[in-house]
Amino acid sequence: MKKKYAGFLIGISCVLSSMIFCSCGKNDKTENINEITEQTAQELEQIDDNEAISEQKKENDKSELSENAEKTKEQNSSVEPVETKVENIYMGDLTPSEGLEFESNGDGTCAIKSVGTFEENDLIIPQTSPEGDTVTEISEDAFYRLECDYIVFDNVTMAVNDSAFSSSEYKNLVINNSNLTIGENAFAYNDKAESVTILNSECSFDEYALYNTGKHMTIGITDSTIVMEDSAVSGSNEDILLVCNSKIDMGSNAFAYSDDITDVKFENCEITMDEYIFYATGDSTSVVFDECDITMQDSALSGNEFETLDMLNCVALEMGDNAIAYSDDLESVNISGTDMKIGEYAFYNDDNLAEITINAGNGQIELKDSAFSGLGDDCEKISITCGTIKMGDDVFAYNDGLLAVSITGTIEKKGSYIFYNCPDDLVINVNGETFNEEAFEEKEY
């Protein structure tokens, strides 16, 4: 897969048309689905380059969620406990750096205009100028090609304008107890970066803010509110992404084209994802969401290169259409939580996915039409545990390798053609009662 050059990544829109199957028979139905999925595949080839629940309810559900997660982990021993810990790695002197050049706005505020005579190893961004003006922004290109060990924003509120630190060779970026508006390419083009740490802060990142940055870099975020515009961290070279106790809103392609990332962990977060967040990202990557409220727009995790995906203790989970589709390297998916909604073709064409395990405890699961349709030939087993389940049409259809589907819970709604074009020897188990496709279609719930 090619990587786009800076500034030219295109936000991709791949929204499946609504599936309309007429009642004129399975042959027409097959032609419709083939036509639509072929169109979807062609669109994907062009990609180159909440319900929030109350804190009280979350606390009440916590013990049940943990129990569900443990059961899910027992069913797949590859799931490791989440250990997300982000700490302030800068322990040096926080005396504001001297020698910087300021430009007054004449109203008691000023901008840092350039590096001036600064030559130290650590850059501590000051709150005020020597004249007493409050620093409200860092000018474009102010620190272009700066070389230093640390850039530290501590207890400041300001705008970091476009390309302010572009092409610099900083090793560590620390943002603590601050409120920053970070412009396009502000910290981009730095292959020396080792870490980005954000604590107790509110930050918005514009497009390509960290583009093509890092080499074996760790990004750690805790106790913060983060907004990432499209492609904000696209093309970076981080190894590890850790996010804890935070609210994070990610635009399309936010972390796309990050080949080297090996671990992604979100713990106790409220997360909103636009499309293709991790497109063409990952290399044998392990991804864990633990105790998170997750809203995934259409194609949110589509086209990633993850190996395992574990979404445990979800306090709420909503997947849009194609949410995790076209993820060729994905081998296992484990989900636990309470109420879940899974969109059309959520896992479509995940060729190496062998097993899906979902445990909603006593909660409700809603499966849209074709939610698990077209998974890929390797998917042999799907296990679902819940209080109640609603299923649209074709939910498990067109799965040539599917051998067993187990559903434990009350079926409130069942659409048509649930297992259409699946193997003849498929075993369907519902609350201990076994069916073949025909018997299940005839069963009334």
ABEGO torsion letter per residue (X at the ends): XBBBBBGABBBBBBBBBBBBBBAAEAAAAAAAAAAAAAAAAAAAAABBXXBBBBAAAAAAAAAAAAAAAAAAAAABAABBBBBBBBBBABABBABBBBGBBBBBAGAGBBBBABAEABABABBBBBABBAAGBBBABBBBGAABGBBBABBBBBGBBBBBBBGAABGBBBABBBBBGBBBBBBBGAABGBAABABBBBBGBBBBBBBGAABGBEBGBBBBBBGBBBBBBBGAABGBBBABBBBBGBBBBBBBGAABGBAABABBBBBGBBBBBBBGAABGBEBGBBBBBBGBBBBBBBGAABGBABABBBBBGBABBBBBBGAABGBAABABBBBBEBBBBBBBGAABGBAABABBBBBAEABBBBBBBGAABGAEAABABBBBBBABBBBBBGAABGBAABABBBBBEBBABBBBGAABGBBAABBBBBGGBBBBAAAAAABBX
